[in-house]
Amino acid sequence: QASMERTKVTVLVNDKYTDSGNVYFARRGPDARIKIDITRPEQQKVLIDKGKALLYFPKLKQVQEYFLGKNQDKAEFLLIGFGQSNQKIKEYYDAAVVGEEAVDGRTAIVLELKPKSAQISAMYRNIRLWMDQDRWIPIQSKLTETSGDYMIVKFTNIKMNVNIPESAFDL
């Protein structure tokens, strides 16, 4: 689990939108459970579990449901670098180390992932991960869409291998 801050940038109109909250990731066998709990500026929840993605907007009292079917594992790109094996990443991406950069005063190894699958490359041109050198997990990611728009996600207060209660995955 971790705290996160997402900044979505729309290049064409030079617009930025930032939200923040917490993220939870658990793997049970081959299937991952992902919950993103946005708390600021407006509450929103995303749950990826059991072949579905659920988006909940409490203010609107609305849930949107998407069936992922056998593509659930591809939805993990939201948290790429957490819980996937090297083999799984190599199956879906061409990966290369492109350098070192500082993120919030910490030196990180920068990896660039280029999607191999047509489904992912239709959405994202590339994904950059700033990897913590001690734990080899992302402390920041940048997902660049085919349009050039991008989203930067910073992870802080990362807790690995903790027992996340089932209630954390409730909407």
VMD Tcl script that builds the backbone (N, CA, C; Angstrom):
set m [mol new atoms 513]
animate dup $m
set s [atomselect $m all]
$s set {name element resname resid chain x y z} {
  {N N GLN 1 A 0.846 -1.169 0.000}
  {CA C GLN 1 A 0.000 0.000 0.000}
  {C C GLN 1 A 0.886 1.225 0.000}
  {N N ALA 2 A 0.330 2.340 -0.484}
  {CA C ALA 2 A 1.116 3.565 -0.579}
  {C C ALA 2 A 0.186 4.765 -0.681}
  {N N SER 3 A 0.757 5.922 -0.390}
  {CA C SER 3 A 0.087 7.179 -0.702}
  {C C SER 3 A 0.474 7.522 -2.129}
  {N N MET 4 A -0.415 8.194 -2.842}
  {CA C MET 4 A -0.094 8.545 -4.223}
  {C C MET 4 A -0.618 9.926 -4.567}
  {N N GLU 5 A 0.079 10.539 -5.517}
  {CA C GLU 5 A -0.356 11.803 -6.092}
  {C C GLU 5 A -0.280 11.649 -7.598}
  {N N ARG 6 A -1.404 11.887 -8.282}
  {CA C ARG 6 A -1.457 11.772 -9.738}
  {C C ARG 6 A -1.624 13.147 -10.346}
  {N N THR 7 A -0.848 13.422 -11.374}
  {CA C THR 7 A -1.014 14.662 -12.128}
  {C C THR 7 A -1.250 14.286 -13.577}
  {N N LYS 8 A -2.409 14.657 -14.097}
  {CA C LYS 8 A -2.771 14.396 -15.484}
  {C C LYS 8 A -2.545 15.676 -16.263}
  {N N VAL 9 A -1.750 15.590 -17.353}
  {CA C VAL 9 A -1.434 16.758 -18.171}
  {C C VAL 9 A -2.010 16.550 -19.570}
  {N N THR 10 A -2.838 17.510 -19.990}
  {CA C THR 10 A -3.364 17.531 -21.355}
  {C C THR 10 A -2.539 18.564 -22.106}
  {N N VAL 11 A -1.673 18.084 -22.983}
  {CA C VAL 11 A -0.669 18.922 -23.628}
  {C C VAL 11 A -1.288 19.977 -24.531}
  {N N LEU 12 A -2.243 19.594 -25.351}
  {CA C LEU 12 A -2.814 20.498 -26.351}
  {C C LEU 12 A -3.356 21.790 -25.751}
  {N N VAL 13 A -3.996 21.691 -24.593}
  {CA C VAL 13 A -4.572 22.885 -23.959}
  {C C VAL 13 A -3.788 23.324 -22.725}
  {N N ASN 14 A -2.619 22.694 -22.493}
  {CA C ASN 14 A -1.752 23.023 -21.379}
  {C C ASN 14 A -2.530 23.029 -20.049}
  {N N ASP 15 A -3.245 21.924 -19.798}
  {CA C ASP 15 A -4.062 21.803 -18.603}
  {C C ASP 15 A -3.476 20.733 -17.698}
  {N N LYS 16 A -3.470 21.010 -16.383}
  {CA C LYS 16 A -2.997 20.050 -15.380}
  {C C LYS 16 A -4.089 19.838 -14.351}
  {N N TYR 17 A -4.231 18.577 -13.945}
  {CA C TYR 17 A -5.176 18.242 -12.882}
  {C C TYR 17 A -4.463 17.286 -11.935}
  {N N THR 18 A -4.463 17.597 -10.646}
  {CA C THR 18 A -3.786 16.757 -9.666}
  {C C THR 18 A -4.784 16.277 -8.627}
  {N N ASP 19 A -4.690 14.980 -8.335}
  {CA C ASP 19 A -5.468 14.428 -7.238}
  {C C ASP 19 A -4.547 13.542 -6.408}
  {N N SER 20 A -5.021 13.147 -5.223}
  {CA C SER 20 A -4.178 12.336 -4.350}
  {C C SER 20 A -5.035 11.444 -3.474}
  {N N GLY 21 A -4.381 10.418 -2.935}
  {CA C GLY 21 A -5.068 9.475 -2.071}
  {C C GLY 21 A -4.168 8.298 -1.754}
  {N N ASN 22 A -4.768 7.114 -1.685}
  {CA C ASN 22 A -4.034 5.900 -1.335}
  {C C ASN 22 A -4.293 4.816 -2.369}
  {N N VAL 23 A -3.337 3.912 -2.465}
  {CA C VAL 23 A -3.473 2.789 -3.382}
  {C C VAL 23 A -3.153 1.506 -2.623}
  {N N TYR 24 A -3.901 0.451 -2.955}
  {CA C TYR 24 A -3.716 -0.859 -2.330}
  {C C TYR 24 A -3.553 -1.887 -3.438}
  {N N PHE 25 A -2.622 -2.806 -3.250}
  {CA C PHE 25 A -2.362 -3.847 -4.242}
  {C C PHE 25 A -2.142 -5.154 -3.510}
  {N N ALA 26 A -2.864 -6.177 -3.910}
  {CA C ALA 26 A -2.680 -7.509 -3.326}
  {C C ALA 26 A -2.803 -8.527 -4.449}
  {N N ARG 27 A -2.027 -9.570 -4.346}
  {CA C ARG 27 A -2.085 -10.632 -5.348}
  {C C ARG 27 A -2.465 -11.923 -4.646}
  {N N ARG 28 A -3.449 -12.584 -5.219}
  {CA C ARG 28 A -3.858 -13.901 -4.743}
  {C C ARG 28 A -3.755 -14.831 -5.932}
  {N N GLY 29 A -2.667 -15.596 -5.986}
  {CA C GLY 29 A -2.421 -16.429 -7.162}
  {C C GLY 29 A -2.096 -15.527 -8.337}
  {N N PRO 30 A -2.643 -15.825 -9.504}
  {CA C PRO 30 A -2.312 -15.007 -10.680}
  {C C PRO 30 A -3.079 -13.686 -10.739}
  {N N ASP 31 A -4.133 -13.558 -9.936}
  {CA C ASP 31 A -4.995 -12.377 -10.022}
  {C C ASP 31 A -4.609 -11.308 -9.011}
  {N N ALA 32 A -4.626 -10.067 -9.484}
  {CA C ALA 32 A -4.321 -8.926 -8.620}
  {C C ALA 32 A -5.617 -8.240 -8.221}
  {N N ARG 33 A -5.595 -7.647 -7.040}
  {CA C ARG 33 A -6.666 -6.768 -6.580}
  {C C ARG 33 A -6.031 -5.398 -6.412}
  {N N ILE 34 A -6.627 -4.403 -7.033}
  {CA C ILE 34 A -6.103 -3.046 -6.980}
  {C C ILE 34 A -7.236 -2.123 -6.550}
  {N N LYS 35 A -6.944 -1.294 -5.565}
  {CA C LYS 35 A -7.911 -0.281 -5.145}
  {C C LYS 35 A -7.185 1.052 -5.081}
  {N N ILE 36 A -7.750 2.025 -5.756}
  {CA C ILE 36 A -7.241 3.394 -5.716}
  {C C ILE 36 A -8.325 4.224 -5.041}
  {N N ASP 37 A -7.949 4.853 -3.944}
  {CA C ASP 37 A -8.890 5.620 -3.130}
  {C C ASP 37 A -8.462 7.088 -3.162}
  {N N ILE 38 A -9.046 7.855 -4.071}
  {CA C ILE 38 A -8.723 9.275 -4.203}
  {C C ILE 38 A -9.506 10.045 -3.139}
  {N N THR 39 A -8.797 10.866 -2.385}
  {CA C THR 39 A -9.441 11.633 -1.316}
  {C C THR 39 A -9.470 13.133 -1.587}
  {N N ARG 40 A -8.543 13.627 -2.423}
  {CA C ARG 40 A -8.494 15.061 -2.732}
  {C C ARG 40 A -8.287 15.263 -4.217}
  {N N PRO 41 A -8.848 16.223 -4.855}
  {CA C PRO 41 A -9.736 17.229 -4.286}
  {C C PRO 41 A -11.170 16.723 -4.145}
  {N N GLU 42 A -11.505 15.665 -4.869}
  {CA C GLU 42 A -12.860 15.113 -4.791}
  {C C GLU 42 A -12.766 13.602 -4.655}
  {N N GLN 43 A -13.565 13.035 -3.790}
  {CA C GLN 43 A -13.483 11.608 -3.517}
  {C C GLN 43 A -13.898 10.784 -4.740}
  {N N GLN 44 A -13.096 9.734 -4.994}
  {CA C GLN 44 A -13.341 8.818 -6.099}
  {C C GLN 44 A -12.657 7.513 -5.744}
  {N N LYS 45 A -13.230 6.398 -6.139}
  {CA C LYS 45 A -12.637 5.100 -5.845}
  {C C LYS 45 A -12.621 4.253 -7.111}
  {N N VAL 46 A -11.534 3.488 -7.277}
  {CA C VAL 46 A -11.409 2.557 -8.394}
  {C C VAL 46 A -11.043 1.206 -7.802}
  {N N LEU 47 A -11.761 0.167 -8.215}
  {CA C LEU 47 A -11.459 -1.185 -7.772}
  {C C LEU 47 A -11.330 -2.074 -8.993}
  {N N ILE 48 A -10.199 -2.770 -9.088}
  {CA C ILE 48 A -9.995 -3.767 -10.135}
  {C C ILE 48 A -9.885 -5.101 -9.431}
  {N N ASP 49 A -10.861 -5.971 -9.709}
  {CA C ASP 49 A -10.933 -7.242 -9.010}
  {C C ASP 49 A -11.918 -8.163 -9.734}
  {N N LYS 50 A -11.616 -9.443 -9.738}
  {CA C LYS 50 A -12.521 -10.474 -10.260}
  {C C LYS 50 A -12.997 -10.175 -11.671}
  {N N GLY 51 A -12.074 -9.712 -12.531}
  {CA C GLY 51 A -12.412 -9.492 -13.930}
  {C C GLY 51 A -13.201 -8.232 -14.219}
  {N N LYS 52 A -13.323 -7.335 -13.225}
  {CA C LYS 52 A -14.083 -6.096 -13.411}
  {C C LYS 52 A -13.286 -4.896 -12.911}
  {N N ALA 53 A -13.593 -3.758 -13.479}
  {CA C ALA 53 A -13.118 -2.479 -12.961}
  {C C ALA 53 A -14.359 -1.694 -12.563}
  {N N LEU 54 A -14.384 -1.247 -11.315}
  {CA C LEU 54 A -15.501 -0.453 -10.807}
  {C C LEU 54 A -14.989 0.938 -10.465}
  {N N LEU 55 A -15.628 1.966 -10.988}
  {CA C LEU 55 A -15.301 3.353 -10.674}
  {C C LEU 55 A -16.474 3.920 -9.893}
  {N N TYR 56 A -16.204 4.388 -8.681}
  {CA C TYR 56 A -17.256 4.898 -7.804}
  {C C TYR 56 A -17.035 6.376 -7.546}
  {N N PHE 57 A -18.081 7.162 -7.789}
  {CA C PHE 57 A -18.058 8.596 -7.561}
  {C C PHE 57 A -19.076 8.914 -6.461}
  {N N PRO 58 A -18.632 8.982 -5.181}
  {CA C PRO 58 A -19.568 9.164 -4.071}
  {C C PRO 58 A -20.434 10.417 -4.179}
  {N N LYS 59 A -19.856 11.515 -4.652}
  {CA C LYS 59 A -20.613 12.768 -4.735}
  {C C LYS 59 A -21.803 12.627 -5.693}
  {N N LEU 60 A -21.600 11.872 -6.771}
  {CA C LEU 60 A -22.662 11.644 -7.750}
  {C C LEU 60 A -23.526 10.437 -7.402}
  {N N LYS 61 A -23.051 9.651 -6.409}
  {CA C LYS 61 A -23.703 8.392 -6.048}
  {C C LYS 61 A -23.841 7.501 -7.279}
  {N N GLN 62 A -22.717 7.352 -7.990}
  {CA C GLN 62 A -22.716 6.621 -9.252}
  {C C GLN 62 A -21.542 5.644 -9.314}
  {N N VAL 63 A -21.800 4.455 -9.849}
  {CA C VAL 63 A -20.764 3.453 -10.082}
  {C C VAL 63 A -20.761 3.125 -11.568}
  {N N GLN 64 A -19.567 3.114 -12.157}
  {CA C GLN 64 A -19.411 2.655 -13.533}
  {C C GLN 64 A -18.692 1.319 -13.475}
  {N N GLU 65 A -19.189 0.349 -14.227}
  {CA C GLU 65 A -18.647 -1.002 -14.188}
  {C C GLU 65 A -18.151 -1.386 -15.578}
  {N N TYR 66 A -16.926 -1.913 -15.636}
  {CA C TYR 66 A -16.322 -2.361 -16.884}
  {C C TYR 66 A -15.867 -3.800 -16.699}
  {N N PHE 67 A -16.229 -4.658 -17.633}
  {CA C PHE 67 A -15.813 -6.052 -17.569}
  {C C PHE 67 A -14.496 -6.209 -18.318}
  {N N LEU 68 A -13.487 -6.684 -17.615}
  {CA C LEU 68 A -12.153 -6.849 -18.186}
  {C C LEU 68 A -11.964 -8.225 -18.794}
  {N N GLY 69 A -12.728 -9.191 -18.309}
  {CA C GLY 69 A -12.603 -10.556 -18.809}
  {C C GLY 69 A -11.190 -11.069 -18.643}
  {N N LYS 70 A -10.676 -11.691 -19.692}
  {CA C LYS 70 A -9.333 -12.264 -19.622}
  {C C LYS 70 A -8.232 -11.205 -19.728}
  {N N ASN 71 A -8.598 -9.933 -19.829}
  {CA C ASN 71 A -7.611 -8.859 -19.925}
  {C C ASN 71 A -7.330 -8.197 -18.587}
  {N N GLN 72 A -7.763 -8.810 -17.478}
  {CA C GLN 72 A -7.557 -8.193 -16.166}
  {C C GLN 72 A -6.081 -7.939 -15.901}
  {N N ASP 73 A -5.210 -8.882 -16.292}
  {CA C ASP 73 A -3.787 -8.691 -16.017}
  {C C ASP 73 A -3.229 -7.471 -16.740}
  {N N LYS 74 A -3.805 -7.084 -17.870}
  {CA C LYS 74 A -3.338 -5.906 -18.597}
  {C C LYS 74 A -3.727 -4.619 -17.872}
  {N N ALA 75 A -4.749 -4.678 -17.009}
  {CA C ALA 75 A -5.169 -3.504 -16.248}
  {C C ALA 75 A -4.144 -3.151 -15.176}
  {N N GLU 76 A -3.204 -4.056 -14.894}
  {CA C GLU 76 A -2.186 -3.794 -13.888}
  {C C GLU 76 A -1.192 -2.716 -14.303}
  {N N PHE 77 A -1.263 -2.230 -15.570}
  {CA C PHE 77 A -0.327 -1.182 -15.977}
  {C C PHE 77 A -0.469 0.043 -15.088}
  {N N LEU 78 A -1.614 0.196 -14.430}
  {CA C LEU 78 A -1.798 1.314 -13.498}
  {C C LEU 78 A -0.767 1.282 -12.381}
  {N N LEU 79 A -0.361 0.073 -11.988}
  {CA C LEU 79 A 0.627 -0.094 -10.925}
  {C C LEU 79 A 1.790 -0.940 -11.422}
  {N N ILE 80 A 2.199 -0.722 -12.639}
  {CA C ILE 80 A 3.287 -1.509 -13.203}
  {C C ILE 80 A 4.532 -1.344 -12.329}
  {N N GLY 81 A 5.168 -2.447 -12.053}
  {CA C GLY 81 A 6.352 -2.439 -11.198}
  {C C GLY 81 A 6.069 -2.923 -9.791}
  {N N PHE 82 A 4.791 -3.032 -9.433}
  {CA C PHE 82 A 4.411 -3.564 -8.129}
  {C C PHE 82 A 3.813 -4.954 -8.344}
  {N N GLY 83 A 4.551 -5.978 -7.978}
  {CA C GLY 83 A 3.972 -7.312 -7.968}
  {C C GLY 83 A 4.073 -8.114 -9.244}
  {N N GLN 84 A 4.526 -7.542 -10.338}
  {CA C GLN 84 A 4.681 -8.321 -11.556}
  {C C GLN 84 A 6.091 -8.894 -11.609}
  {N N SER 85 A 6.211 -10.072 -12.162}
  {CA C SER 85 A 7.528 -10.679 -12.327}
  {C C SER 85 A 8.234 -10.037 -13.522}
  {N N ASN 86 A 9.557 -10.194 -13.561}
  {CA C ASN 86 A 10.317 -9.709 -14.720}
  {C C ASN 86 A 9.807 -10.349 -16.001}
  {N N GLN 87 A 9.465 -11.639 -15.920}
  {CA C GLN 87 A 8.983 -12.350 -17.096}
  {C C GLN 87 A 7.673 -11.750 -17.607}
  {N N LYS 88 A 6.770 -11.390 -16.693}
  {CA C LYS 88 A 5.486 -10.813 -17.082}
  {C C LYS 88 A 5.690 -9.450 -17.728}
  {N N ILE 89 A 6.587 -8.643 -17.158}
  {CA C ILE 89 A 6.864 -7.328 -17.743}
  {C C ILE 89 A 7.480 -7.493 -19.130}
  {N N LYS 90 A 8.424 -8.427 -19.275}
  {CA C LYS 90 A 9.045 -8.663 -20.589}
  {C C LYS 90 A 8.050 -9.198 -21.606}
  {N N GLU 91 A 7.008 -9.883 -21.126}
  {CA C GLU 91 A 5.984 -10.414 -22.035}
  {C C GLU 91 A 5.206 -9.274 -22.700}
  {N N TYR 92 A 4.954 -8.203 -21.968}
  {CA C TYR 92 A 4.125 -7.113 -22.470}
  {C C TYR 92 A 4.896 -5.866 -22.910}
  {N N TYR 93 A 6.174 -5.736 -22.497}
  {CA C TYR 93 A 6.927 -4.513 -22.767}
  {C C TYR 93 A 8.357 -4.813 -23.197}
  {N N ASP 94 A 8.914 -3.921 -24.032}
  {CA C ASP 94 A 10.353 -3.865 -24.248}
  {C C ASP 94 A 10.865 -2.878 -23.209}
  {N N ALA 95 A 11.802 -3.311 -22.369}
  {CA C ALA 95 A 12.267 -2.481 -21.251}
  {C C ALA 95 A 13.728 -2.096 -21.449}
  {N N ALA 96 A 14.055 -0.858 -21.063}
  {CA C ALA 96 A 15.437 -0.387 -21.144}
  {C C ALA 96 A 15.709 0.583 -20.005}
  {N N VAL 97 A 16.910 0.531 -19.451}
  {CA C VAL 97 A 17.356 1.515 -18.465}
  {C C VAL 97 A 17.801 2.743 -19.254}
  {N N VAL 98 A 17.245 3.919 -18.905}
  {CA C VAL 98 A 17.574 5.137 -19.653}
  {C C VAL 98 A 18.342 6.157 -18.819}
  {N N GLY 99 A 18.677 5.815 -17.561}
  {CA C GLY 99 A 19.498 6.718 -16.769}
  {C C GLY 99 A 19.124 6.724 -15.299}
  {N N GLU 100 A 19.612 7.753 -14.614}
  {CA C GLU 100 A 19.314 7.980 -13.206}
  {C C GLU 100 A 18.803 9.403 -13.063}
  {N N GLU 101 A 17.844 9.606 -12.165}
  {CA C GLU 101 A 17.315 10.937 -11.875}
  {C C GLU 101 A 16.929 10.997 -10.409}
  {N N ALA 102 A 16.877 12.198 -9.886}
  {CA C ALA 102 A 16.445 12.394 -8.503}
  {C C ALA 102 A 14.937 12.628 -8.467}
  {N N VAL 103 A 14.276 11.971 -7.523}
  {CA C VAL 103 A 12.849 12.182 -7.264}
  {C C VAL 103 A 12.732 12.462 -5.772}
  {N N ASP 104 A 12.311 13.673 -5.447}
  {CA C ASP 104 A 12.179 14.085 -4.047}
  {C C ASP 104 A 13.453 13.806 -3.251}
  {N N GLY 105 A 14.596 14.124 -3.847}
  {CA C GLY 105 A 15.881 13.993 -3.160}
  {C C GLY 105 A 16.474 12.593 -3.160}
  {N N ARG 106 A 15.807 11.625 -3.779}
  {CA C ARG 106 A 16.318 10.244 -3.839}
  {C C ARG 106 A 16.718 9.916 -5.265}
  {N N THR 107 A 17.897 9.324 -5.419}
  {CA C THR 107 A 18.338 8.909 -6.744}
  {C C THR 107 A 17.599 7.642 -7.141}
  {N N ALA 108 A 17.054 7.661 -8.355}
  {CA C ALA 108 A 16.282 6.527 -8.858}
  {C C ALA 108 A 16.811 6.110 -10.224}
  {N N ILE 109 A 16.721 4.823 -10.503}
  {CA C ILE 109 A 17.021 4.291 -11.825}
  {C C ILE 109 A 15.771 4.493 -12.679}
  {N N VAL 110 A 15.933 5.021 -13.896}
  {CA C VAL 110 A 14.793 5.270 -14.769}
  {C C VAL 110 A 14.712 4.163 -15.811}
  {N N LEU 111 A 13.557 3.479 -15.834}
  {CA C LEU 111 A 13.283 2.448 -16.831}
  {C C LEU 111 A 12.248 2.977 -17.808}
  {N N GLU 112 A 12.418 2.642 -19.080}
  {CA C GLU 112 A 11.399 2.973 -20.066}
  {C C GLU 112 A 10.818 1.683 -20.607}
  {N N LEU 113 A 9.499 1.584 -20.571}
  {CA C LEU 113 A 8.787 0.410 -21.063}
  {C C LEU 113 A 7.992 0.814 -22.297}
  {N N LYS 114 A 8.188 0.070 -23.376}
  {CA C LYS 114 A 7.412 0.297 -24.600}
  {C C LYS 114 A 6.510 -0.909 -24.797}
  {N N PRO 115 A 5.203 -0.675 -24.903}
  {CA C PRO 115 A 4.260 -1.794 -25.004}
  {C C PRO 115 A 4.475 -2.629 -26.260}
  {N N LYS 116 A 4.362 -3.949 -26.089}
  {CA C LYS 116 A 4.400 -4.878 -27.214}
  {C C LYS 116 A 2.993 -5.163 -27.723}
  {N N SER 117 A 2.030 -5.197 -26.798}
  {CA C SER 117 A 0.660 -5.567 -27.159}
  {C C SER 117 A -0.046 -4.388 -27.824}
  {N N ALA 118 A -0.816 -4.689 -28.865}
  {CA C ALA 118 A -1.566 -3.654 -29.578}
  {C C ALA 118 A -2.579 -2.990 -28.661}
  {N N GLN 119 A -3.141 -3.746 -27.732}
  {CA C GLN 119 A -4.144 -3.208 -26.823}
  {C C GLN 119 A -3.553 -2.120 -25.925}
  {N N ILE 120 A -2.367 -2.371 -25.385}
  {CA C ILE 120 A -1.741 -1.372 -24.504}
  {C C ILE 120 A -1.150 -0.233 -25.331}
  {N N SER 121 A -0.511 -0.548 -26.475}
  {CA C SER 121 A 0.106 0.518 -27.273}
  {C C SER 121 A -0.943 1.429 -27.911}
  {N N ALA 122 A -2.189 0.982 -28.007}
  {CA C ALA 122 A -3.255 1.863 -28.484}
  {C C ALA 122 A -3.543 2.958 -27.461}
  {N N MET 123 A -3.231 2.692 -26.188}
  {CA C MET 123 A -3.463 3.676 -25.127}
  {C C MET 123 A -2.196 4.446 -24.778}
  {N N TYR 124 A -1.067 3.716 -24.649}
  {CA C TYR 124 A 0.166 4.330 -24.148}
  {C C TYR 124 A 1.334 4.137 -25.098}
  {N N ARG 125 A 2.026 5.255 -25.375}
  {CA C ARG 125 A 3.228 5.238 -26.197}
  {C C ARG 125 A 4.383 4.604 -25.418}
  {N N ASN 126 A 4.500 5.008 -24.145}
  {CA C ASN 126 A 5.520 4.414 -23.277}
  {C C ASN 126 A 5.174 4.678 -21.820}
  {N N ILE 127 A 5.865 3.944 -20.969}
  {CA C ILE 127 A 5.713 4.100 -19.525}
  {C C ILE 127 A 7.115 4.216 -18.951}
  {N N ARG 128 A 7.346 5.254 -18.161}
  {CA C ARG 128 A 8.638 5.405 -17.478}
  {C C ARG 128 A 8.433 5.127 -15.998}
  {N N LEU 129 A 9.384 4.395 -15.440}
  {CA C LEU 129 A 9.361 4.080 -14.013}
  {C C LEU 129 A 10.645 4.586 -13.375}
  {N N TRP 130 A 10.509 5.318 -12.272}
  {CA C TRP 130 A 11.648 5.741 -11.472}
  {C C TRP 130 A 11.719 4.758 -10.312}
  {N N MET 131 A 12.726 3.887 -10.346}
  {CA C MET 131 A 12.817 2.772 -9.415}
  {C C MET 131 A 13.717 3.105 -8.224}
  {N N ASP 132 A 13.186 2.879 -7.014}
  {CA C ASP 132 A 13.956 3.012 -5.789}
  {C C ASP 132 A 15.110 2.013 -5.848}
  {N N GLN 133 A 16.322 2.479 -5.630}
  {CA C GLN 133 A 17.499 1.612 -5.759}
  {C C GLN 133 A 17.588 0.574 -4.650}
  {N N ASP 134 A 17.009 0.842 -3.498}
  {CA C ASP 134 A 17.095 -0.107 -2.384}
  {C C ASP 134 A 16.075 -1.236 -2.500}
  {N N ARG 135 A 14.816 -0.888 -2.826}
  {CA C ARG 135 A 13.758 -1.901 -2.842}
  {C C ARG 135 A 13.355 -2.336 -4.247}
  {N N TRP 136 A 13.857 -1.627 -5.250}
  {CA C TRP 136 A 13.583 -1.908 -6.659}
  {C C TRP 136 A 12.076 -1.924 -6.947}
  {N N ILE 137 A 11.406 -0.873 -6.456}
  {CA C ILE 137 A 9.997 -0.645 -6.742}
  {C C ILE 137 A 9.842 0.806 -7.201}
  {N N PRO 138 A 8.789 1.106 -7.959}
  {CA C PRO 138 A 8.622 2.474 -8.461}
  {C C PRO 138 A 8.298 3.474 -7.347}
  {N N ILE 139 A 8.938 4.634 -7.418}
  {CA C ILE 139 A 8.561 5.741 -6.552}
  {C C ILE 139 A 7.857 6.820 -7.383}
  {N N GLN 140 A 7.933 6.642 -8.706}
  {CA C GLN 140 A 7.225 7.541 -9.619}
  {C C GLN 140 A 7.051 6.805 -10.941}
  {N N SER 141 A 5.939 7.092 -11.613}
  {CA C SER 141 A 5.741 6.558 -12.956}
  {C C SER 141 A 5.165 7.652 -13.836}
  {N N LYS 142 A 5.425 7.527 -15.123}
  {CA C LYS 142 A 4.872 8.466 -16.105}
  {C C LYS 142 A 4.322 7.637 -17.253}
  {N N LEU 143 A 3.023 7.747 -17.469}
  {CA C LEU 143 A 2.356 7.032 -18.545}
  {C C LEU 143 A 2.050 8.034 -19.641}
  {N N THR 144 A 2.708 7.892 -20.800}
  {CA C THR 144 A 2.516 8.819 -21.913}
  {C C THR 144 A 1.565 8.188 -22.919}
  {N N GLU 145 A 0.459 8.875 -23.160}
  {CA C GLU 145 A -0.548 8.382 -24.090}
  {C C GLU 145 A -0.088 8.603 -25.528}
  {N N THR 146 A -0.754 7.946 -26.459}
  {CA C THR 146 A -0.401 8.092 -27.878}
  {C C THR 146 A -0.606 9.534 -28.348}
  {N N SER 147 A -1.500 10.283 -27.696}
  {CA C SER 147 A -1.752 11.686 -28.050}
  {C C SER 147 A -0.641 12.622 -27.573}
  {N N GLY 148 A 0.226 12.134 -26.667}
  {CA C GLY 148 A 1.246 12.987 -26.054}
  {C C GLY 148 A 0.846 13.443 -24.659}
  {N N ASP 149 A -0.442 13.348 -24.324}
  {CA C ASP 149 A -0.874 13.648 -22.957}
  {C C ASP 149 A -0.225 12.626 -22.030}
  {N N TYR 150 A -0.062 12.994 -20.764}
  {CA C TYR 150 A 0.593 12.056 -19.849}
  {C C TYR 150 A 0.068 12.208 -18.427}
  {N N MET 151 A 0.371 11.174 -17.629}
  {CA C MET 151 A 0.015 11.170 -16.225}
  {C C MET 151 A 1.255 10.774 -15.435}
  {N N ILE 152 A 1.568 11.574 -14.421}
  {CA C ILE 152 A 2.679 11.273 -13.523}
  {C C ILE 152 A 2.090 10.857 -12.187}
  {N N VAL 153 A 2.545 9.716 -11.679}
  {CA C VAL 153 A 2.071 9.211 -10.392}
  {C C VAL 153 A 3.277 9.091 -9.467}
  {N N LYS 154 A 3.217 9.775 -8.318}
  {CA C LYS 154 A 4.274 9.671 -7.301}
  {C C LYS 154 A 3.761 8.823 -6.155}
  {N N PHE 155 A 4.606 7.895 -5.705}
  {CA C PHE 155 A 4.257 7.009 -4.604}
  {C C PHE 155 A 5.120 7.348 -3.391}
  {N N THR 156 A 4.484 7.519 -2.227}
  {CA C THR 156 A 5.202 7.774 -0.973}
  {C C THR 156 A 4.608 6.858 0.097}
  {N N ASN 157 A 5.263 6.805 1.231}
  {CA C ASN 157 A 4.799 5.952 2.344}
  {C C ASN 157 A 4.515 4.522 1.884}
  {N N ILE 158 A 5.393 3.989 1.061}
  {CA C ILE 158 A 5.196 2.651 0.498}
  {C C ILE 158 A 5.442 1.602 1.571}
  {N N LYS 159 A 4.468 0.703 1.725}
  {CA C LYS 159 A 4.582 -0.408 2.668}
  {C C LYS 159 A 4.450 -1.698 1.871}
  {N N MET 160 A 5.497 -2.504 1.912}
  {CA C MET 160 A 5.520 -3.758 1.159}
  {C C MET 160 A 5.221 -4.932 2.082}
  {N N ASN 161 A 4.586 -5.946 1.511}
  {CA C ASN 161 A 4.335 -7.209 2.206}
  {C C ASN 161 A 3.608 -7.021 3.539}
  {N N VAL 162 A 2.655 -6.097 3.557}
  {CA C VAL 162 A 1.836 -5.923 4.749}
  {C C VAL 162 A 0.513 -6.647 4.537}
  {N N ASN 163 A -0.131 -7.003 5.618}
  {CA C ASN 163 A -1.416 -7.669 5.535}
  {C C ASN 163 A -2.503 -6.597 5.353}
  {N N ILE 164 A -2.989 -6.450 4.135}
  {CA C ILE 164 A -4.016 -5.449 3.844}
  {C C ILE 164 A -5.373 -6.082 4.166}
  {N N PRO 165 A -6.156 -5.456 5.020}
  {CA C PRO 165 A -7.452 -6.050 5.377}
  {C C PRO 165 A -8.391 -6.080 4.175}
  {N N GLU 166 A -9.270 -7.073 4.147}
  {CA C GLU 166 A -10.259 -7.205 3.073}
  {C C GLU 166 A -11.080 -5.925 2.930}
  {N N SER 167 A -11.355 -5.248 4.039}
  {CA C SER 167 A -12.172 -4.042 4.016}
  {C C SER 167 A -11.536 -2.919 3.188}
  {N N ALA 168 A -10.217 -2.961 2.989}
  {CA C ALA 168 A -9.549 -1.939 2.184}
  {C C ALA 168 A -10.019 -2.003 0.736}
  {N N PHE 169 A -10.544 -3.161 0.317}
  {CA C PHE 169 A -10.991 -3.331 -1.071}
  {C C PHE 169 A -12.499 -3.130 -1.233}
  {N N ASP 170 A -13.155 -2.628 -0.195}
  {CA C ASP 170 A -14.588 -2.317 -0.283}
  {C C ASP 170 A -14.765 -0.972 -0.957}
  {N N LEU 171 A -15.838 -0.840 -1.729}
  {CA C LEU 171 A -16.190 0.464 -2.270}
  {C C LEU 171 A -17.092 1.204 -1.283}
}
mol reanalyze $m
mol bondsrecalc $m
mol representation Tube
mol addrep $m
